[in-house]
Amino acid sequence: NPFVKYMTCEMYGLFEKGLFLLEEAEGGFDQFTRSYRTFGVNRQPDNSLLFQEWAPAAEALFLTGDFNGWDNFSHPYKRKEFGKWELCLPPKRDKSPAVEHKTKLKVVVHTKAGERLYRISPWAKYVTQAEKQVTYDWVHWDPPQPYLHIHPRPKKPASLRIYESHVGIASPDPKIASYTEFRLNILPRIKDLGYNCIQLMAIMEHAYYASFGYQVTSFFAASSRYGTPEELKLMIDTAHSLNIVVLLDVVHSHASKNTEDGLNRFDGSDSCFFHSPPRGEHTLWDSRLFNYSSWEVQRFLLSNLRWWMEEYRFDGFRFDGVTSMLYHHHGIGSGFSGDYSEYFGLQVDEDSLVYLMTANHILHTLYPDCITIAEDVSGMPALCKKVSEGGLGFDYRLAMAVPDKWIQILKELSDEAWDMGNIIYTLTNRRYGEKCIAYAESHDQSLVGDKSLAFWLMDKEMYTNMSSLVSMTPIIDRGIQLHKMIRLITHALGGEGYLNFMGNEFGHPEWLDFPRKGNNESYHYARRQYNLVDTEHLRYQQLYKFDRDMNCIEDKYGWLAAPPAFVSTKHEEDKVIVFERANVVFLFNFHPTRSQKDYRVAVGSPGKYPSYYNQSSLYVLVE
C-alpha cells in the first residue's frame, strides 16, 4: 500500500532525526540510557554521594533524611542547566558514605508559588511502606555486598511459551507471597510444565496493590512488597539457571497520579514528565500521560528499560497499553476495522510512536536476544516490522481477539451452535510474518467481574465434583475436555508464541480479587491454590498434566516456530477441524454428542500416522 509506505517512511525519518540529535547532544544512546548512574543518588569511587534531579519548575531543592536529622534546609541542591539540580555529599571522616544503606531520604521541593513539597526521587531504587502508612518512603539502597549474577542469560527461544506470573499471589495462603517463595515453589513448577519464559507482572513499584501493578509510582524500584532487590535478582538468576527467560511487564504508557510517592507534580508543576491537562490525563485510567517529545522524559524512560536489563538482567519486556500510546484518542470509544485510515492520520501520536521505535532499536542493538511484546488491540500495521524497515520493532504482538472469542462462545452459544469457520478465522487472522502471542485466557479473564475458562465451563460444580472419589458428572466431563481442546487449538493454530496465566493451566477454580475496601481488604482471592494440583484425587491434576504434555510435544516438534498451519478441514455439521503444522496433523472433534469413527482427512504426505493422543474427542497425529 503506497500510503502505508509513505507513512512508515515519515515515521522512520522522525526516528532517524531523534537518533541523530541524541548522538550529537549526548554522545550516543549507550551513555544516554545509563543516566541512572548520574541521576537519583550514586556512590562515587571515593564514597562521596552524587545526587541529581530534573525539576525545571522548582525554585529550590533540598535533601533531607535520617542522615541530617530531617533538617529541611541544611543540604541544598545547586541549580544546573536545563532544569537540573545537583548535590554532592562528601564521605564521613571514616571514609564511609554520608548516607548509610537502608536509611530514609526525601527531596524537599520549593515551588515558585511558595509551596514546600516532600518528594521521592523519580530515580529511587527502593521504596517501602511502613505498617499503617499510606504513602511510600524513599530508602537508600546501597548494600555492602550486592548480589552478583552467576548464570548467563539463556538464548532467545525459537518457540516462546510464556507463563504470566504475579509474585504476590504465588501462594495458596491468603497473603502476599515473596520473591523467595516464588523462586523456591513456583520456578520448579514452571520448569516442569515446559514453559521457557516468565512474564512478571507488578514488579515496578505501585502504591496501590489492587492496581495489578499498572499504576506505577516508582519506575526504578522493584516492589518491596515481595522482598528486597537482591532477592529479585537471585530469583531471576535462578530462572536463568533453569534455561527460562524472564520478561518484565513494563508500564510506560501512563503513571500513577500520586504526588507524594509518585512522579506527578514532582517539581510542583503539572507538566513535569507529563503533558499538561487535558492531554496529560487518561480519563478512564485516572492517570498521567508522558510527554514523549521531552528530552528528559526520553532519558528517564529509556534509562528505565536499560536499568531493568542491566541491574536485574531481565531478558525483555511486554509493553503494556501500547494502543493508548499510539493514538491521541487512546482507543477510547474507537473501533478498528482494519482500514488504513484508522492507523495513519492526525489521530496518531507521533511522539509516542517514535519513542517506541527508539526503545526497540536501542534494546535490540544492545541486546540482540532481547524480546519485546506489544499489548495492542488496534492492529497497527508494521508494529512487528524491524525499525530499519520502517516498523516499530516489536518481536511479537498479543493476539488479544482470541481470548475474547472463547469467552463469547462459552457465554453466548450452545455447543451445537459453535461455528468452526469463525473459530479458525479468529485463530488465524494475523498478518503474514507478524508474530503473535496466542492465549486462551490471561490475567484479564481471571479478574473479579469476569470468569476463567474453567469457571465458564464448570462453574459451581468445580467446588463439589472435581474429586475422582465421586462420579464424573456431565458438566465436569465436558468442562475438562473442552478446557484441554480450547488450549491446544489455541496453542497450535493461534500464533507464534503461547501464553498462560499462572494457575489457569490446571483450571484454577476461583477468580482473582486483590484486597480493597469492597472486599474488606481480604486476601482470600488474591492467591493461587497450587495445593489443588498436589492433591492426587482431584481432577485438577489431569489439566495440569495435559498442559505439561502439550508444551512437551511442542518442544519436540516446534510448531510455534513453524510457518502458519494449513487448515484442510472445517466441517460445520460434524464440528470437525483438521490442520497441519510442523509435520503434525491436528484433529479436533467439537461435536457435543457424536464421536467420529473412521473419519477421512487429508494429509500432506501419504503414510502411516501413529496416534499421539486419543482423549475423548481430541486426536493429535504425528508423522
Secondary structure, DSSP 8 states (H G I E B T S, - for coil): -HHHHHHHHHHHHHHHHHHHHHHHHHSSHHHHTTGGGTSEEEE-TTS-EEEEEE-TTEEEEEEEEGGGTT-SSSSB-EE-GGGEEEEEE---TTS--SS-TT-EEEEEEEETTS-EEEE--TT-S-EE--TT-SS-EEE----SS-----S------SSEEEEEEEGGG-SSSSS---HHHIIIIIHHHHHHHT--EEEEES-EE-S-GGGTT-S-SEEEEE-TTS--HHHHHHHHHHHHHTT-EEEEEE--S-B---SSSSSTTTTSSS-SSB--TTTTEETTTTEE-B-TT-HHHHHHHHHHHHHHHHHS---EEEETTHHHHHBTTTTTT----S-GGGTSSTTB-HHHHHHHHHHHHHHHHH-TT-EEEE--SS--TTTTS-GGGTS---SEEE-THHHHHHHHHHHH--GGG--HHHHHHHHH-S-TT--EEE-S--HHHHBTTS--HHHHHHGGGGGTS-BTTS---HHHHHHHHHHHHHHHHHHHHS-SEEEEETTGGGT--S-B----GGGTT--TTSS--GGGTT-TTBTHHHHHHHHHHHHHHHHHH-GGGS---EEEEEETTTTEEEEEETTEEEEEE--SS---SS-----SS-S---EEEEETTEEEEE-
